[in-house]
Amino acid sequence: MKKIEAIIRPEKLEIVKNALAEKGYIGLTVSDVRGRGLQGGITERYKGREYIVDMLSKVKLEIVVKDSDVEDVIKVICENAKTGKHGDGKIFVIPVESVVRVRTGERDDKAL
């Protein structure tokens, strides 16, 4: 099993979430996060003054899937989150040792 963490633009959340659901990937966790990368930030103007915002709002999706589903999930996220501009995000794939469903005690693939 693998945990996929995807950092994407907030305005792409509904599109990505719906695309994942259409492919059968329903269970996920969403967090509002802030960060910075190659995009570096944006210059804002407020009351005639310029200032740089270098910690931009993003959304983090977390989804645990079978090893065989990793590439499919990555493809769905990339196709639906991409704008072609800096700041589209990153995807991290992390090994998961075990999963336990709290309600039933089921483990691993049965718990997904």
N, CA, C and O atoms as CSV, one atom per row, in Angstrom:
chain,resi,resn,atom,element,x,y,z
A,1,MET,N,N,0.841,-1.181,0.000
A,1,MET,CA,C,0.000,0.000,0.000
A,1,MET,C,C,0.880,1.236,0.000
A,1,MET,O,O,2.015,1.232,0.477
A,2,LYS,N,N,0.308,2.290,-0.555
A,2,LYS,CA,C,1.015,3.562,-0.612
A,2,LYS,C,C,0.079,4.695,-0.211
A,2,LYS,O,O,-1.126,4.654,-0.460
A,3,LYS,N,N,0.668,5.701,0.415
A,3,LYS,CA,C,-0.063,6.929,0.720
A,3,LYS,C,C,0.366,7.965,-0.306
A,3,LYS,O,O,1.555,8.236,-0.470
A,4,ILE,N,N,-0.601,8.533,-0.987
A,4,ILE,CA,C,-0.331,9.577,-1.959
A,4,ILE,C,C,-0.726,10.901,-1.324
A,4,ILE,O,O,-1.873,11.099,-0.921
A,5,GLU,N,N,0.248,11.804,-1.242
A,5,GLU,CA,C,-0.002,13.155,-0.757
A,5,GLU,C,C,0.166,14.088,-1.948
A,5,GLU,O,O,1.234,14.139,-2.559
A,6,ALA,N,N,-0.871,14.811,-2.269
A,6,ALA,CA,C,-0.828,15.743,-3.393
A,6,ALA,C,C,-1.098,17.149,-2.889
A,6,ALA,O,O,-2.098,17.401,-2.217
A,7,ILE,N,N,-0.204,18.051,-3.218
A,7,ILE,CA,C,-0.376,19.463,-2.896
A,7,ILE,C,C,-0.836,20.132,-4.192
A,7,ILE,O,O,-0.113,20.123,-5.188
A,8,ILE,N,N,-2.039,20.710,-4.179
A,8,ILE,CA,C,-2.607,21.293,-5.396
A,8,ILE,C,C,-3.185,22.682,-5.116
A,8,ILE,O,O,-3.289,23.109,-3.967
A,9,ARG,N,N,-3.554,23.369,-6.188
A,9,ARG,CA,C,-4.207,24.672,-6.056
A,9,ARG,C,C,-5.609,24.478,-5.465
A,9,ARG,O,O,-6.299,23.526,-5.830
A,10,PRO,N,N,-6.038,25.360,-4.562
A,10,PRO,CA,C,-7.370,25.218,-3.946
A,10,PRO,C,C,-8.504,25.188,-4.958
A,10,PRO,O,O,-9.485,24.471,-4.763
A,11,GLU,N,N,-8.386,25.952,-6.030
A,11,GLU,CA,C,-9.468,26.013,-7.009
A,11,GLU,C,C,-9.597,24.728,-7.828
A,11,GLU,O,O,-10.567,24.564,-8.568
A,12,LYS,N,N,-8.641,23.825,-7.707
A,12,LYS,CA,C,-8.693,22.545,-8.426
A,12,LYS,C,C,-9.242,21.407,-7.564
A,12,LYS,O,O,-9.409,20.290,-8.054
A,13,LEU,N,N,-9.520,21.675,-6.302
A,13,LEU,CA,C,-9.951,20.615,-5.384
A,13,LEU,C,C,-11.195,19.881,-5.860
A,13,LEU,O,O,-11.179,18.653,-5.949
A,14,GLU,N,N,-12.267,20.589,-6.167
A,14,GLU,CA,C,-13.518,19.922,-6.559
A,14,GLU,C,C,-13.343,19.094,-7.826
A,14,GLU,O,O,-13.877,17.990,-7.933
A,15,ILE,N,N,-12.598,19.629,-8.779
A,15,ILE,CA,C,-12.369,18.920,-10.038
A,15,ILE,C,C,-11.611,17.617,-9.782
A,15,ILE,O,O,-11.995,16.563,-10.290
A,16,VAL,N,N,-10.535,17.691,-8.995
A,16,VAL,CA,C,-9.731,16.502,-8.695
A,16,VAL,C,C,-10.540,15.506,-7.871
A,16,VAL,O,O,-10.529,14.309,-8.154
A,17,LYS,N,N,-11.237,15.998,-6.857
A,17,LYS,CA,C,-12.041,15.116,-5.991
A,17,LYS,C,C,-13.092,14.365,-6.809
A,17,LYS,O,O,-13.272,13.161,-6.628
A,18,ASN,N,N,-13.777,15.062,-7.697
A,18,ASN,CA,C,-14.806,14.421,-8.525
A,18,ASN,C,C,-14.209,13.428,-9.507
A,18,ASN,O,O,-14.790,12.369,-9.745
A,19,ALA,N,N,-13.053,13.753,-10.082
A,19,ALA,CA,C,-12.390,12.838,-11.014
A,19,ALA,C,C,-11.936,11.568,-10.299
A,19,ALA,O,O,-12.059,10.471,-10.844
A,20,LEU,N,N,-11.412,11.713,-9.078
A,20,LEU,CA,C,-11.018,10.535,-8.301
A,20,LEU,C,C,-12.239,9.670,-7.969
A,20,LEU,O,O,-12.183,8.444,-8.065
A,21,ALA,N,N,-13.331,10.314,-7.582
A,21,ALA,CA,C,-14.553,9.577,-7.243
A,21,ALA,C,C,-15.090,8.813,-8.449
A,21,ALA,O,O,-15.560,7.684,-8.304
A,22,GLU,N,N,-15.026,9.413,-9.637
A,22,GLU,CA,C,-15.482,8.738,-10.855
A,22,GLU,C,C,-14.694,7.469,-11.132
A,22,GLU,O,O,-15.219,6.523,-11.719
A,23,LYS,N,N,-13.422,7.446,-10.707
A,23,LYS,CA,C,-12.572,6.276,-10.900
A,23,LYS,C,C,-12.675,5.290,-9.738
A,23,LYS,O,O,-12.027,4.243,-9.748
A,24,GLY,N,N,-13.497,5.629,-8.730
A,24,GLY,CA,C,-13.696,4.723,-7.604
A,24,GLY,C,C,-12.841,5.001,-6.390
A,24,GLY,O,O,-12.845,4.216,-5.442
A,25,TYR,N,N,-12.110,6.096,-6.396
A,25,TYR,CA,C,-11.270,6.465,-5.247
A,25,TYR,C,C,-12.037,7.498,-4.420
A,25,TYR,O,O,-11.919,8.702,-4.647
A,26,ILE,N,N,-12.810,7.018,-3.476
A,26,ILE,CA,C,-13.719,7.866,-2.709
A,26,ILE,C,C,-13.061,8.419,-1.440
A,26,ILE,O,O,-13.161,9.612,-1.153
A,27,GLY,N,N,-12.400,7.557,-0.695
A,27,GLY,CA,C,-11.857,7.938,0.611
A,27,GLY,C,C,-10.606,8.781,0.490
A,27,GLY,O,O,-9.614,8.350,-0.097
A,28,LEU,N,N,-10.651,9.975,1.040
A,28,LEU,CA,C,-9.471,10.834,1.057
A,28,LEU,C,C,-9.597,11.842,2.181
A,28,LEU,O,O,-10.682,12.079,2.712
A,29,THR,N,N,-8.475,12.422,2.526
A,29,THR,CA,C,-8.427,13.471,3.541
A,29,THR,C,C,-7.941,14.736,2.865
A,29,THR,O,O,-7.022,14.699,2.047
A,30,VAL,N,N,-8.563,15.863,3.209
A,30,VAL,CA,C,-8.203,17.156,2.618
A,30,VAL,C,C,-7.832,18.121,3.742
A,30,VAL,O,O,-8.544,18.240,4.739
A,31,SER,N,N,-6.711,18.801,3.561
A,31,SER,CA,C,-6.263,19.808,4.532
A,31,SER,C,C,-5.916,21.089,3.810
A,31,SER,O,O,-5.347,21.061,2.718
A,32,ASP,N,N,-6.256,22.215,4.418
A,32,ASP,CA,C,-5.809,23.504,3.900
A,32,ASP,C,C,-4.404,23.737,4.439
A,32,ASP,O,O,-4.173,23.658,5.646
A,33,VAL,N,N,-3.470,24.024,3.539
A,33,VAL,CA,C,-2.075,24.225,3.922
A,33,VAL,C,C,-1.545,25.472,3.241
A,33,VAL,O,O,-2.177,26.018,2.337
A,34,ARG,N,N,-0.384,25.913,3.683
A,34,ARG,CA,C,0.307,27.019,3.033
A,34,ARG,C,C,1.738,26.586,2.790
A,34,ARG,O,O,2.310,25.829,3.574
A,35,GLY,N,N,2.314,27.071,1.694
A,35,GLY,CA,C,3.685,26.693,1.404
A,35,GLY,C,C,4.280,27.522,0.299
A,35,GLY,O,O,3.668,28.463,-0.207
A,36,ARG,N,N,5.505,27.146,-0.069
A,36,ARG,CA,C,6.195,27.847,-1.131
A,36,ARG,C,C,7.094,26.889,-1.873
A,36,ARG,O,O,7.549,25.887,-1.321
A,37,GLY,N,N,7.344,27.202,-3.115
A,37,GLY,CA,C,8.204,26.378,-3.954
A,37,GLY,C,C,8.801,27.241,-5.044
A,37,GLY,O,O,9.123,28.407,-4.814
A,38,LEU,N,N,8.952,26.668,-6.247
A,38,LEU,CA,C,9.528,27.413,-7.363
A,38,LEU,C,C,8.742,28.672,-7.696
A,38,LEU,O,O,9.302,29.659,-8.174
A,39,GLN,N,N,7.438,28.627,-7.439
A,39,GLN,CA,C,6.593,29.783,-7.729
A,39,GLN,C,C,7.097,31.005,-6.962
A,39,GLN,O,O,7.006,32.134,-7.443
A,40,GLY,N,N,7.625,30.765,-5.773
A,40,GLY,CA,C,8.251,31.824,-4.991
A,40,GLY,C,C,7.306,32.761,-4.281
A,40,GLY,O,O,7.674,33.321,-3.248
A,41,GLY,N,N,6.125,32.953,-4.779
A,41,GLY,CA,C,5.177,33.863,-4.164
A,41,GLY,C,C,4.586,34.794,-5.205
A,41,GLY,O,O,4.882,34.696,-6.396
A,42,ILE,N,N,3.759,35.683,-4.740
A,42,ILE,CA,C,3.121,36.644,-5.629
A,42,ILE,C,C,3.233,38.038,-5.018
A,42,ILE,O,O,3.343,38.191,-3.801
A,43,THR,N,N,3.203,39.041,-5.874
A,43,THR,CA,C,3.251,40.433,-5.407
A,43,THR,C,C,1.826,40.959,-5.353
A,43,THR,O,O,1.097,40.902,-6.344
A,44,GLU,N,N,1.440,41.460,-4.215
A,44,GLU,CA,C,0.109,42.028,-4.007
A,44,GLU,C,C,0.247,43.539,-3.834
A,44,GLU,O,O,1.307,44.044,-3.462
A,45,ARG,N,N,-0.824,44.234,-4.105
A,45,ARG,CA,C,-0.863,45.675,-3.902
A,45,ARG,C,C,-2.047,45.972,-2.977
A,45,ARG,O,O,-3.172,45.546,-3.237
A,46,TYR,N,N,-1.777,46.702,-1.904
A,46,TYR,CA,C,-2.825,47.063,-0.949
A,46,TYR,C,C,-2.619,48.514,-0.539
A,46,TYR,O,O,-1.565,48.881,-0.020
A,47,LYS,N,N,-3.630,49.326,-0.775
A,47,LYS,CA,C,-3.591,50.762,-0.439
A,47,LYS,C,C,-2.328,51.426,-0.988
A,47,LYS,O,O,-1.661,52.200,-0.302
A,48,GLY,N,N,-2.018,51.098,-2.252
A,48,GLY,CA,C,-0.903,51.737,-2.914
A,48,GLY,C,C,0.469,51.182,-2.594
A,48,GLY,O,O,1.468,51.655,-3.136
A,49,ARG,N,N,0.535,50.205,-1.739
A,49,ARG,CA,C,1.823,49.619,-1.360
A,49,ARG,C,C,1.922,48.202,-1.893
A,49,ARG,O,O,0.934,47.468,-1.900
A,50,GLU,N,N,3.093,47.819,-2.335
A,50,GLU,CA,C,3.333,46.458,-2.802
A,50,GLU,C,C,3.943,45.624,-1.692
A,50,GLU,O,O,4.763,46.110,-0.913
A,51,TYR,N,N,3.541,44.383,-1.629
A,51,TYR,CA,C,4.187,43.452,-0.712
A,51,TYR,C,C,4.143,42.059,-1.325
A,51,TYR,O,O,3.274,41.755,-2.142
A,52,ILE,N,N,5.078,41.228,-0.927
A,52,ILE,CA,C,5.197,39.876,-1.483
A,52,ILE,C,C,4.601,38.878,-0.508
A,52,ILE,O,O,4.929,38.863,0.679
A,53,VAL,N,N,3.722,38.048,-1.035
A,53,VAL,CA,C,3.161,36.944,-0.267
A,53,VAL,C,C,3.912,35.701,-0.723
A,53,VAL,O,O,3.728,35.245,-1.852
A,54,ASP,N,N,4.763,35.145,0.150
A,54,ASP,CA,C,5.576,34.005,-0.279
A,54,ASP,C,C,5.108,32.674,0.293
A,54,ASP,O,O,5.677,31.633,-0.037
A,55,MET,N,N,4.106,32.684,1.124
A,55,MET,CA,C,3.503,31.444,1.623
A,55,MET,C,C,2.084,31.397,1.066
A,55,MET,O,O,1.181,32.057,1.580
A,56,LEU,N,N,1.899,30.607,0.006
A,56,LEU,CA,C,0.634,30.604,-0.718
A,56,LEU,C,C,-0.294,29.500,-0.217
A,56,LEU,O,O,0.163,28.437,0.204
A,57,SER,N,N,-1.590,29.759,-0.265
A,57,SER,CA,C,-2.589,28.776,0.141
A,57,SER,C,C,-2.651,27.647,-0.874
A,57,SER,O,O,-2.729,27.878,-2.080
A,58,LYS,N,N,-2.615,26.431,-0.366
A,58,LYS,CA,C,-2.724,25.221,-1.184
A,58,LYS,C,C,-3.650,24.258,-0.457
A,58,LYS,O,O,-4.083,24.514,0.667
A,59,VAL,N,N,-3.943,23.153,-1.117
A,59,VAL,CA,C,-4.744,22.092,-0.520
A,59,VAL,C,C,-3.923,20.810,-0.578
A,59,VAL,O,O,-3.302,20.508,-1.597
A,60,LYS,N,N,-3.923,20.057,0.524
A,60,LYS,CA,C,-3.228,18.766,0.539
A,60,LYS,C,C,-4.260,17.650,0.557
A,60,LYS,O,O,-5.112,17.584,1.443
A,61,LEU,N,N,-4.168,16.766,-0.447
A,61,LEU,CA,C,-5.008,15.569,-0.496
A,61,LEU,C,C,-4.168,14.401,-0.018
A,61,LEU,O,O,-3.003,14.272,-0.395
A,62,GLU,N,N,-4.753,13.551,0.808
A,62,GLU,CA,C,-4.087,12.331,1.243
A,62,GLU,C,C,-5.005,11.165,0.945
A,62,GLU,O,O,-6.174,11.163,1.331
A,63,ILE,N,N,-4.463,10.169,0.251
A,63,ILE,CA,C,-5.247,8.999,-0.108
A,63,ILE,C,C,-4.340,7.774,-0.048
A,63,ILE,O,O,-3.225,7.799,-0.569
A,64,VAL,N,N,-4.815,6.706,0.585
A,64,VAL,CA,C,-4.053,5.461,0.672
A,64,VAL,C,C,-4.686,4.463,-0.288
A,64,VAL,O,O,-5.895,4.230,-0.262
A,65,VAL,N,N,-3.839,3.876,-1.140
A,65,VAL,CA,C,-4.323,2.958,-2.169
A,65,VAL,C,C,-3.427,1.727,-2.245
A,65,VAL,O,O,-2.319,1.706,-1.709
A,66,LYS,N,N,-3.935,0.706,-2.925
A,66,LYS,CA,C,-3.128,-0.479,-3.215
A,66,LYS,C,C,-1.995,-0.069,-4.144
A,66,LYS,O,O,-2.126,0.891,-4.904
A,67,ASP,N,N,-0.886,-0.792,-4.083
A,67,ASP,CA,C,0.261,-0.491,-4.944
A,67,ASP,C,C,-0.142,-0.444,-6.416
A,67,ASP,O,O,0.367,0.382,-7.175
A,68,SER,N,N,-1.041,-1.318,-6.815
A,68,SER,CA,C,-1.447,-1.402,-8.220
A,68,SER,C,C,-2.253,-0.183,-8.687
A,68,SER,O,O,-2.413,0.020,-9.890
A,69,ASP,N,N,-2.759,0.627,-7.752
A,69,ASP,CA,C,-3.573,1.791,-8.109
A,69,ASP,C,C,-2.797,3.108,-8.114
A,69,ASP,O,O,-3.343,4.146,-8.490
A,70,VAL,N,N,-1.536,3.073,-7.702
A,70,VAL,CA,C,-0.762,4.309,-7.534
A,70,VAL,C,C,-0.679,5.109,-8.832
A,70,VAL,O,O,-0.984,6.301,-8.833
A,71,GLU,N,N,-0.282,4.495,-9.914
A,71,GLU,CA,C,-0.099,5.231,-11.167
A,71,GLU,C,C,-1.414,5.794,-11.688
A,71,GLU,O,O,-1.438,6.887,-12.254
A,72,ASP,N,N,-2.509,5.057,-11.503
A,72,ASP,CA,C,-3.817,5.546,-11.940
A,72,ASP,C,C,-4.217,6.799,-11.164
A,72,ASP,O,O,-4.705,7.764,-11.752
A,73,VAL,N,N,-4.014,6.788,-9.858
A,73,VAL,CA,C,-4.355,7.936,-9.020
A,73,VAL,C,C,-3.489,9.137,-9.388
A,73,VAL,O,O,-3.992,10.257,-9.488
A,74,ILE,N,N,-2.197,8.914,-9.589
A,74,ILE,CA,C,-1.301,9.998,-9.980
A,74,ILE,C,C,-1.762,10.607,-11.304
A,74,ILE,O,O,-1.793,11.829,-11.452
A,75,LYS,N,N,-2.116,9.762,-12.257
A,75,LYS,CA,C,-2.574,10.236,-13.563
A,75,LYS,C,C,-3.827,11.096,-13.431
A,75,LYS,O,O,-3.920,12.156,-14.050
A,76,VAL,N,N,-4.793,10.644,-12.627
A,76,VAL,CA,C,-6.040,11.394,-12.433
A,76,VAL,C,C,-5.750,12.753,-11.805
A,76,VAL,O,O,-6.297,13.767,-12.238
A,77,ILE,N,N,-4.898,12.777,-10.791
A,77,ILE,CA,C,-4.577,14.047,-10.126
A,77,ILE,C,C,-3.883,14.999,-11.096
A,77,ILE,O,O,-4.260,16.165,-11.207
A,78,CYS,N,N,-2.870,14.496,-11.798
A,78,CYS,CA,C,-2.130,15.363,-12.730
A,78,CYS,C,C,-3.029,15.914,-13.826
A,78,CYS,O,O,-2.980,17.107,-14.125
A,79,GLU,N,N,-3.844,15.064,-14.426
A,79,GLU,CA,C,-4.717,15.508,-15.517
A,79,GLU,C,C,-5.714,16.573,-15.076
A,79,GLU,O,O,-6.095,17.434,-15.869
A,80,ASN,N,N,-6.135,16.517,-13.827
A,80,ASN,CA,C,-7.192,17.419,-13.364
A,80,ASN,C,C,-6.705,18.605,-12.538
A,80,ASN,O,O,-7.466,19.545,-12.310
A,81,ALA,N,N,-5.450,18.578,-12.083
A,81,ALA,CA,C,-4.914,19.681,-11.276
A,81,ALA,C,C,-4.001,20.591,-12.082
A,81,ALA,O,O,-3.680,21.693,-11.636
A,82,LYS,N,N,-3.582,20.154,-13.247
A,82,LYS,CA,C,-2.590,20.876,-14.033
A,82,LYS,C,C,-3.152,22.137,-14.696
A,82,LYS,O,O,-4.207,22.107,-15.329
A,83,THR,N,N,-2.415,23.253,-14.531
A,83,THR,CA,C,-2.708,24.472,-15.284
A,83,THR,C,C,-1.567,24.787,-16.241
A,83,THR,O,O,-1.726,25.575,-17.173
A,84,GLY,N,N,-0.414,24.165,-16.003
A,84,GLY,CA,C,0.763,24.434,-16.816
A,84,GLY,C,C,1.602,25.590,-16.311
A,84,GLY,O,O,2.569,25.990,-16.960
A,85,LYS,N,N,1.240,26.129,-15.158
A,85,LYS,CA,C,1.963,27.264,-14.580
A,85,LYS,C,C,2.656,26.838,-13.289
A,85,LYS,O,O,2.299,25.828,-12.683
A,86,HIS,N,N,3.660,27.630,-12.874
A,86,HIS,CA,C,4.287,27.380,-11.577
A,86,HIS,C,C,3.208,27.386,-10.503
A,86,HIS,O,O,2.263,28.172,-10.572
A,87,GLY,N,N,3.347,26.513,-9.510
A,87,GLY,CA,C,2.395,26.483,-8.410
A,87,GLY,C,C,1.321,25.426,-8.557
A,87,GLY,O,O,0.406,25.363,-7.736
A,88,ASP,N,N,1.411,24.577,-9.602
A,88,ASP,CA,C,0.418,23.509,-9.774
A,88,ASP,C,C,0.515,22.465,-8.666
A,88,ASP,O,O,-0.476,21.800,-8.364
A,89,GLY,N,N,1.684,22.310,-8.058
A,89,GLY,CA,C,1.800,21.427,-6.912
A,89,GLY,C,C,2.784,20.297,-7.093
A,89,GLY,O,O,3.579,20.274,-8.033
A,90,LYS,N,N,2.710,19.353,-6.158
A,90,LYS,CA,C,3.585,18.188,-6.125
A,90,LYS,C,C,2.778,16.993,-5.640
A,90,LYS,O,O,1.752,17.135,-4.975
A,91,ILE,N,N,3.278,15.802,-5.998
A,91,ILE,CA,C,2.692,14.554,-5.507
A,91,ILE,C,C,3.814,13.750,-4.862
A,91,ILE,O,O,4.885,13.580,-5.444
A,92,PHE,N,N,3.556,13.260,-3.660
A,92,PHE,CA,C,4.506,12.432,-2.934
A,92,PHE,C,C,3.890,11.053,-2.734
A,92,PHE,O,O,2.716,10.941,-2.382
A,93,VAL,N,N,4.678,10.001,-2.959
A,93,VAL,CA,C,4.216,8.636,-2.758
A,93,VAL,C,C,5.029,8.048,-1.615
A,93,VAL,O,O,6.258,8.005,-1.670
A,94,ILE,N,N,4.325,7.594,-0.573
A,94,ILE,CA,C,4.953,7.158,0.668
A,94,ILE,C,C,4.501,5.738,0.990
A,94,ILE,O,O,3.305,5.452,0.925
A,95,PRO,N,N,5.423,4.843,1.335
A,95,PRO,CA,C,5.020,3.479,1.705
A,95,PRO,C,C,4.157,3.480,2.976
A,95,PRO,O,O,4.398,4.250,3.905
A,96,VAL,N,N,3.157,2.608,2.993
A,96,VAL,CA,C,2.299,2.444,4.171
A,96,VAL,C,C,2.472,1.005,4.659
A,96,VAL,O,O,2.268,0.049,3.912
A,97,GLU,N,N,2.845,0.881,5.901
A,97,GLU,CA,C,3.111,-0.437,6.470
A,97,GLU,C,C,1.834,-1.203,6.768
A,97,GLU,O,O,1.750,-2.404,6.512
A,98,SER,N,N,0.844,-0.511,7.308
A,98,SER,CA,C,-0.388,-1.184,7.688
A,98,SER,C,C,-1.518,-0.178,7.820
A,98,SER,O,O,-1.289,1.001,8.091
A,99,VAL,N,N,-2.750,-0.661,7.622
A,99,VAL,CA,C,-3.955,0.146,7.803
A,99,VAL,C,C,-4.920,-0.664,8.649
A,99,VAL,O,O,-5.067,-1.868,8.435
A,100,VAL,N,N,-5.579,-0.028,9.605
A,100,VAL,CA,C,-6.568,-0.699,10.443
A,100,VAL,C,C,-7.847,0.139,10.429
A,100,VAL,O,O,-7.817,1.336,10.715
A,101,ARG,N,N,-8.968,-0.501,10.094
A,101,ARG,CA,C,-10.260,0.184,10.179
A,101,ARG,C,C,-10.697,0.126,11.642
A,101,ARG,O,O,-10.876,-0.961,12.191
A,102,VAL,N,N,-10.866,1.268,12.265
A,102,VAL,CA,C,-11.164,1.353,13.692
A,102,VAL,C,C,-12.478,0.635,14.028
A,102,VAL,O,O,-12.546,-0.101,15.013
A,103,ARG,N,N,-13.499,0.843,13.229
A,103,ARG,CA,C,-14.823,0.282,13.519
A,103,ARG,C,C,-14.840,-1.239,13.573
A,103,ARG,O,O,-15.476,-1.824,14.449
A,104,THR,N,N,-14.137,-1.886,12.631
A,104,THR,CA,C,-14.237,-3.352,12.514
A,104,THR,C,C,-12.968,-4.103,12.872
A,104,THR,O,O,-13.003,-5.310,13.110
A,105,GLY,N,N,-11.844,-3.392,12.911
A,105,GLY,CA,C,-10.576,-4.061,13.138
A,105,GLY,C,C,-9.968,-4.657,11.874
A,105,GLY,O,O,-8.891,-5.251,11.924
A,106,GLU,N,N,-10.654,-4.501,10.737
A,106,GLU,CA,C,-10.106,-5.032,9.482
A,106,GLU,C,C,-8.764,-4.380,9.212
A,106,GLU,O,O,-8.500,-3.245,9.611
A,107,ARG,N,N,-7.921,-5.141,8.517
A,107,ARG,CA,C,-6.558,-4.669,8.280
A,107,ARG,C,C,-6.212,-4.632,6.802
A,107,ARG,O,O,-6.756,-5.372,5.983
A,108,ASP,N,N,-5.287,-3.742,6.500
A,108,ASP,CA,C,-4.630,-3.616,5.196
A,108,ASP,C,C,-5.640,-3.471,4.042
A,108,ASP,O,O,-6.517,-2.609,4.115
A,109,ASP,N,N,-5.542,-4.283,2.989
A,109,ASP,CA,C,-6.422,-4.094,1.816
A,109,ASP,C,C,-7.899,-4.119,2.190
A,109,ASP,O,O,-8.697,-3.396,1.594
A,110,LYS,N,N,-8.271,-4.932,3.158
A,110,LYS,CA,C,-9.680,-5.000,3.589
A,110,LYS,C,C,-10.113,-3.704,4.276
A,110,LYS,O,O,-11.300,-3.379,4.303
A,111,ALA,N,N,-9.162,-2.976,4.823
A,111,ALA,CA,C,-9.476,-1.730,5.538
A,111,ALA,C,C,-9.566,-0.534,4.609
A,111,ALA,O,O,-10.025,0.538,5.002
A,112,LEU,N,N,-9.124,-0.724,3.373
A,112,LEU,CA,C,-9.192,0.404,2.424
A,112,LEU,C,C,-10.603,0.539,1.930
A,112,LEU,O,O,-10.893,1.422,1.123
